[in-house]
Amino acid sequence: PNAINRPARFGPIWNGAVGGVDPYISDVFDTTIANQDRFAGGGHGGGGRRGGGGGRHGGHEGYYHVKFERSEFCGACHDVTNPVTVLNPLDKWVGGFPIERTYTEWSNSRYADRIDPATGRTQANFDPAFKRDCQTCHMQQDFGQPGTTQTLYNNGRSIAPLRGVVGFRGPVRDALYTHHFVGGNAYVTNLLGATVDTGGGGRHGGGGSSGAVQPYPVLSSASFTSASSGSKFHWAYYNSTGTGTPTHHSRMAWDRLRNSVSLDLSAAVTANAGDTVGISTLTVTNDGSGHNFPTGFPEGRISWVAVRAFDTATGAELDIHDSVWDRTSTGVGYFTTEEMVDPNFPGCDWSVRAGSPDPYARIMRAVATLGDGCPTLALAYATAVNIVTNDDGVPIDASGVAIDRNNPRGIPQYVDVDGDGDLFDDSFLIDTRLSPLPLAAAVADLSDRYSVIIPANAVGPIAVTAAMYYQSLEAIIAEEFLGNLANTDLDQESAAYLADPANAPLPVLEPCVLKGLCDGGRTPSTEPAVVEGAPPVPMEVKSWVINLAADNVAPSVTETYPANGASSVYSNFVAKVTFNEPVTGVDNRTFTLVDSRGLAVPAFVDQIGDGTWALFAHDIFLRTGSTYTARLAAGICDFSNNCSNAAVSWSFQTATSLTNGRGDTSVPLGFATGQSAALASTSAPATTTTVATTTTSRSRHGRRR
């Protein structure tokens, strides 16, 4: 507090001005923004200024510091080092292990470079289109605004900041910072809710009290939740009632993940049955986040690239050859169906659990070691492979002094083994995460690694899909550290326990997507597609088509969701449309949603599966008991430029309550053969409207953000 009252001590890093222009924030957003009078309104108690909405409505004293809007503020917690210099079970010193380096990752990225205020010179990677701090991504996310570096710009220029009300009935701010703080992880919030939600009514139901995590009503009206039952943000908590309906947090996490990386895919345009066709271009680039992807705690976060191919005429899935492993399999990147030895760590007797990502896929993760060249989950005892030590194996500082009780503040030294400018990736046994740009490791280049084996009896066209998936907590971590919390096989195991508690089976991890097994009693029509551990989220999906013969047939819709005429649909539905082959031209102009008044619902549109595209409404929860109509325009083209000549529309009604309803959050794999029975089986067929036949020349790479 004394230091806070002496701003002169800190020089220009303090911004106590009222009125005028805020130079730093104006510079970040490329928009003139006034200094904001956050604290006017007099003292609180003993003369301190009150924060939170201009002083009138704040519930505490508060002081404004310019570093609140700088990444340096976040660095205090988001660089995590094990400080304890002790011996682990292998007699290796563990002090100095860099558990997390999210802030350092940012500081090494293109987003950290500025114009040096001391010299006026431009730093090496400075680009006015990429000036972003942690806060201008993670606190500029809102409903309909994912807030990644892919979405904070328009034609290379930064968009204006969010603007809105701060506090309860507070003033409107020209630069509104939301408090969602959503990353890519929605699983932990589910666990938090599940541990305290008693299923009571309270403000979310009819009478009684609920143990659900309560919001802070004095936050922005666009923050995590709202105390007002009339607000569209009232239900912005992670649902844990067992109905399976995804909520604001999980959807916002998915919005962010879908805008975090870019994926490119291409191969030959034509081939013959019996050929083996190489995938000439397959790259993943971390161009949407200002740190590694994945980042944060290294034990469980994992991402990987799946590759699969289908004969769209027969629906048969084809084999893929992987030249790195010299291995052929039916698709790459599915979940394992049984425990298996991890081929990435030969000689270590290290296994992956059933329900884990394919260990032969290109995986992005960091794996620690105790010092024996093998993986460990005991991060507290992990040793940094590249840490500089003395002859006794004790870490030393830059002066060569041992870091021990006599030198507890010594800074460990690390060796950049691979010379890539990142000291801390070499601390792990392996670190295959994507660095932020402009580092070379921001790109995973899998070009020419995979080949599609086309059988002699193939009909074609052949559809190739590459998909990037993310899992915030993989199976081995969920099983090791969460135990029963990781298990969702409640129907089956509850019955077994009641019948014979002594011999009831232990909790198991079973994936319900990506060709995995499903729990007893679980169906994708009633619960989101999940893995017991954390949902595998499709982040980026790209398709390519290899023609075996001339293709003169336009693509057709094989399935829509919700079904035409459906009722009692979850009000946070994700509308989906599935095609019989890969297509181009599906975006928020051609795939739209309107309400009962005919008003367009703002939404994102993204490819989420081989032939499936999804519409994500910005508001997430739409009106209950209301009719909505999804529309797909004519002119959707395949990769041979055959375009549909009929528009498709389907209408449905949302449930009358947020907690009741039904839905389907599954993502179909592959392609149905012919016009799908799914449409015929709905309560009413989707409506088609024929228009003039369209022929359009489109890039074979499909859409680009």
Buried (B, 14 or more C-beta within 10 A) or exposed (E): EEEEEEBEEEEEEBBEBEEEEBBBBBBBBBBEBBBBBBBEBEEBEEEBBBBBBBBBBBBEBBBBBBBBBBBBBBBEEBBBBBEEBEBBEBEBBBBBBBBBBBBBBBBBBBBBBBEEEEEEEEEEBBEEBBBBBBBBBBBBBBBBBBBBBBBBBEEEEBBEBBEBBBBBEBBEBBBBBBBBEBBBBBBBBBBBBBEEBEEBEBEBBEEEEBBBBEBEBBBBBBBBBBBEEEEBBBBBBBBBBEBBBBBBBBBBBBBBBBBBBBBBBBBBEBBEBEBEBBBEBBBBBBBBBBBBBBBBBBBBBBBBBBBBBBBBBBEBBBBBBBEEBEEEBBBBBBBBEEEBEBEBBEEBEBBBBBBBBBBBBBBBBBBBBBBBEBBBBBBEBBBBBBBBBEEEEBBBBEEEEBBBEEBEEBBBBBBEEEEBEBBBBBBBBBBBBBBBBBBEBBBBBBBEBBBBBBBEEBBBBBBBBBBBBBBBBBBBBBBBEBEEBBBBBBEBBEEBBEEEEEEBEEBBBBBBBBBBBBBBBBEBEBBBBBBBBBBBBBBBBBBBBBBBEEBEEBBBBBBBBBBBBBBBBBBBBBBBBBBBBBBBBBBBEBBBBBBEEEEEBEBBBBBBBBBBBBBBBBBBBBBBEBBBBBBBBBBBBBBBBBBBBBBBBBBBBBBEEBBEBBBBBBBBBBBBBEEBEBBEEBEEBBBBEEEEEBEEEBEEBBBEE
